[in-house]
Amino acid sequence: MIRILSNLAATAVCVFILHAEPARAGKYDAQFRQFLQSDIAPAALNAGISQATLDRELSGLTPDTSLPGLVGPGGKGSPPKVNFQAEFRTPARYFKDNHFNALVSSGRRLMQKHASTLERIEARYGVPKRIILAIWARESGYGGAKIPHDAIRVLATRAFMGQRPDFFKSELIAALKILQNGDVSRKAMKSSWGGAMGQPQFLPSSYLKYAVDFNGDGKRNIWTSEVDTMASIANYLTAHGWKKGRDWGYEVFLPNTVSCTREGPDNRQRISAFVNEGVKRVSGRPFPDHELRQPGNILLPAGRYGPAFIATENFYVLKEYNESDTYALFVGHLADRYGSNKGFVGDWKPMKETTRGAVRNLQQRLEGLGHDVGGADGLIGFKTRRSIGKDQEKNGFFATCWVG
């Protein structure tokens, strides 16, 4: 009987959806409605989504075929080709002063505006307020960025014809749960074209796990509440392993006697050991005593052609928010500039311009020589950088760990 009732319920929503055809049908509209009928409705009902929620949120829904990165129904079309001939952008482009000055002044004002609230958030979650503000700035310009898309439509489209249909199917069901819980209205539930929602840019599953109601109004509101946004960012970082009392990292002078091939979190050692090898902070101040006995690792986003850092474990917690080294370094550097608005001491030296295709070819050659480059994707991560350095040293050159 339960099975029969479930099937009848699924059929009911499917019939409702199928009869809600728009006046002008798009190329994939009929297939999309069938997808909602056969895939989404049964899975949603099984996950506890009510019939009323499905009727309300899926009726008349059409795919947004303007979204980037779509491949075709079922995710079975030809994936869009990465433009490997596009210019490879060096890290220096992300760290120009004009990228930071406006964010610093706005962040300082918000730090004053929310001083007491940020103190309570920091006390509860252990994440420094400057880190919270820096992520908020990077994700949505402190809420000022336009986030125009209907989250349900984006997620349903990507589940139907994106490159990761199963992933977005689960995110769509998570989004339906959010609407059913009543934290936000459908009209207010805005996302990016990738499905990330609100001011901290959470995917729906992250919202369900990490969004918090810190202002006590009964809603976990990451769309219009600055307080809930800041607390939700802090909760996310804590849940992903933020080490209370530690910084993200320190800019350093890295002597030539310390090879750049030692970069990477898998080469961590006590910071005191780096000090014994001649590594010094560029500020001239010693490392804090509590940091000396903690692990750190070399970070060289541009090899020997850019500033050097000793990164802590918290740098890699920032990467849980976004996998890019450049992203995490941008957040950490902006957080530092709320205090003293100064750029890096180390120079970004002139580099030979290249393309992603050329980098990919280099990675493939290095793989052929037995190096682990972390995948031939045309991007220069730490595994690619140190592989370049190892090959340079093997051939009798000073290792720069960069293309050139």
N, C-alpha and C positions, 0 to 999 in steps of 0.2 A: 504493500500500500504506500509506504514512504517513497519507494522508487517511482511508483506511478504518479504520485503527487508531484515529485520533483520534476519528472518529465513533462507533466502538464504545465507546471509553472514555467519551465524553460520554453515550452511551446508558446505559452501565452505571451511572454515578452518578445519572442521571436516574431510572432504574428504581428504584434503591435509595431515592432521596428520595421518589418517588411512592408507594412501598409502605409508607412510614413514617408513615401517617396517624395522628393522635392519636385517642383514643377519642371526643372531642367536637370536631367540626370547627367552626372559626370561619367567619365569613361569607366571608373572602377566602382561606382556607387552600388550596383547590384551585387557585385562580389563582396563588397565591404559589408553590406547588410547581411549577406549569408555568413560572413565571418563572425559578425556579432552574434548571429543566431547559433551557429554550430560550435564556436570556440569560447567566446567571451561569456555569454549568458549562463551556460551550464557551470563554467568554472567559478563565476562570480556567485551564483546561488550556492554552490558547494562551499564557498569561502564565507558564507554568512551574509552576503549582500541581499537585501530584501527585494521583493518583486517591485514594490513601490519605487525604490531607488533606481532600479534598472529602467522601469518605465519612464521615470522623470529624466534621467540623465542620458539615455541612449536613443530616445525617440528622435527620429529625423536626423541623426548624426551622419555626416558625410566626411570622407577623408580629405585632409589638406595636402594635396599633391604638390604644393609649392615648397614644402619642407626640404632642406638639403639632406643628401645622403640616403634617399629612398632607392630601393632596388626593384620592387615589384611585389605583387600579391604572394603571400607565403614566404617572402624573403628569398625567392628562388631566381630572381632576375640577375643580371650581371651587375656586380657591385660597381659603384663609381670608381674610376681609376684615380689613384692618388697622383697629383701632378708632380711627379718626381723631378721635373725640370724647373719647378718653381724655385725661386731664390731661397737658399737656406739662411734664415735670419739668426744672426749672432746674438748672444745674450746682451751685449752692450745696448742694443736698441731699446730694451725694456727699462733701462735704468737712467734715462735722461732726467735732469732735474725738473723739467716741466711736467713730467709724469707724476711727480710727487708733491710739488709745492701746494697745489690747490687741495689735494687730499690731506696734507698735513694741517693746513689752517682749518679746514672743516672738521677734521678729527679732533683737534684741540678744543674747538667749541663744543662738540658733542661730549667730550670727556668732562668738561666743566658742567654742561647741562645735566648729565646723568651721573655726576660724581658719586652720590650716595648709593645709587642703584648699582653702579659698576663695582663699588666696594663690596656690596652684598653678593653680587655674582661671583666676583673673584674669591671671596671667602668660601662660598659654597663649592665652586668647581675647581679652584686652584689654578685657573688660567689667567694670566695677566690681562688687564683691561686693554693695554696697547695692542696685544695680539688679537683680541676680539674685534677691536675697531679696525685693525688692518685687514682682516678677512672680510668684514662687512664692507669696507671700502672697495676691496678688489672684486667682490662678487657683484655689487649693485650700486657702487658709488654712494654708500650710506642710504640706500633706498631711492636714490634719485634716477637710476637707470630705468628706461622703459622696458617693461616686461609684458608684452602685449598679447600673448597667445592664450587661447583656451586650453587649459592643461588636459582635459579629457580628450579633446579632439586630437591634440598632438600625440598623446600616448596611444590612443586607439589607432591612429594612422601608422605610427611606428610599429605597433604590434602586428598590424596588417601587412605592411609592405616595407618595413625597415630591415636593416642588416642584422638586428638582434631581436627577432620577434618574440621569443620566449621571455627574454628579459623585460621587454616593454609590456607584454601581456601581464606579467606579475605586477609591474608598476601601475598599470591601468586599474587592476583590481584594488591595489593599495589606495589609489586616488578615489575610487568609488567608496571605499571604507571611510575615508576622510570626510567626504560629503555626507555619508550616512550618519557619521558621528556628530555632524553639525558644527564643526569648528570654523567652517568658512562656507560661503555661498558659492554656487557654481559661477556666478557672474564675477565674483572677486577672486576665484581660484585661477590666477594667471601664472603662466610659466614661460620659460624660454623656448626656442624652437627645438631644444633637446629634451624638454620635459622637466627641467629644474625649476622649482617654484619659489616665489617670494624673494624677500631681501637677502636671505642667506643662501638661496639657490639650492634647496634640498630637493632631491627626488622624493616621490611620495613614500617609498619605503623608509627613507631616512627621516622623513617627517614623523611617521608613526613611531619610530624608535627614539628620536632625539629631540623633537620639538617640545618645548615646555611652556607652560602658562606661568610666567614669573610675575606678572602684574596682578594676578589673582582675579581676573574678570571671568574665569570659566572657559576661556578660549585659548587655544594654542595658535596665536595669530602671528605668522611670520610675514604677512603681506603688508600690514599697516602699523603693527605695534613695534616700535623701536626696542622696547624693553624685552619683549618675547624674542625678538630677533637676536639680540645680544646674548641672552641667556641660552638660547638654543644653540648658537655657535659654540659657546663655552661647554655646554653639555656634550656636544658632538666630539669636541677635542678630548675631553676627559674620558669619554667612552672609548676613544681610540688610543688611549695610552699616554696622554700628556703627563709629564713628570713635573709635579708641583715643585717650585723653587728653582727649576733649571731654566736657563735661557734657551733660545733656539740655536745660537751659535755666535762666533766671534770672528771678525776680520783679523787676519794675521799676516805677519811677514813669514813666508815659508822659505828657508834657506835652500840654496841649490843642492846642498848635501842631502836633503830629504826629497826623494824622487816623487814626481807627480804620479807615478804608477802605483803608489800606495793609496790612492784615493778610493773612497767607497765605504759604506757602512759595514761591509764584511771585513774591513781592515781596522776596526775600532781598537783603540788602546786607551789607557788612562791619559788624561790631558797632561798630567805631570810628566809622563814619558815624552810627550811632544816637547814640553818645555826643556827637558834635559837634552833634546836634540837641537835646541836653538830656535824653536818656534816661539814667536813673541806676538802679543797683541799690537795692532797698529796704533792704538791709543796711547801706548807707553805704560798703561796700567797693568799690573799683574792680573792673571786670572783669579777670580774669587776663590778663596780657600776651599769652599764646599764643592767647587767644580773640579779642582785639581785631582781629586781621587775618583772622579766619575769618568765614564768612557766618552770618547769623542772620535771623530774621523775627519780626514782631510776632504775638503770640498773645493773643487776647481771648475766652476761652470764654463770657463773658457780656457782650460789648461793653464799653461804659463803665460797666456796672452791676456789674463784678466786678474782681478783680485782673488786672494786665497782666503779660505775660511777653515776654522775648526767647527764642525757641526755637531750638535748634540742629538740625542734621540728625538728631541722635540721637533727638530727640522723634519724628520720623517713622519711625525704625526701631522705636520702641516701638509705633507704630501698625500696623506689620507684624504684630504679635502680635494686635492687636485694633484695628479701624479707628476706634474712637471717640476723639475728642479728650479726653473725660472720662476714659476708661480710661488713656490715656497720661499725662495730668496726675496722676491718682491714683497711678500707679506712680512718677512722678518725685517727687511730693510726699512719698510714704511713704519713698522712698529718702533724701530729705533729712532726714526726721524721725528716722531712726535715729541721727543725730548730735545735733541739738537738736530736741527734740519740741515744736516750735512751729508754729502754724498760719500761714496767709498773713497778710501785713501789710495788704494791701488788703482792703477790706470787700466782701462780697457784698451789694449794696444791695437794698432791697425792690423786687420786680418785680411787674408786673401778671400775675396768673395767666391762663393761656390754655389752649387745647387744641391737639392735633396737627392737628385739622381747621382751626382758625383759622390756624395757621402754614402749612398747605398752601395755603389760599386766598390768603394773603399772597404766598407763593412764586409761585403762578400769576399773580397780578397783576403781580408784579415781572418775571416772564418776559415777560408781555405788553408791558412797557415796555422790553424789550430786555436785561434783566439776566441774567447767568448765575448762578443760585442753586445749581447743583450737583444739580438734580433736585427736583421738588416732592414731598417725602416726609414732610413734617410735622416734620422735624428741622432744627435751626438750626446748620448747619456754617459754616465760615469764609466760603464763597462767599455764603451767604444773609446772614450778618451784614454783610459789607461792601456787599452790594447794598442792604440797608436803609439803611446809612450814606450811600451815594451818592445814594439817592433823597431822604434827609433834606437833604443838602447842596444838591441841585438845587433843592429847594423853600425854601431860605433858612434851614434850621434847623441847629443844631449837631448833628453826627453822633454818635449814641450806638451805632449798629450793633446795636441790639436792639429787640425788639418793645415798644411802649409809646407 
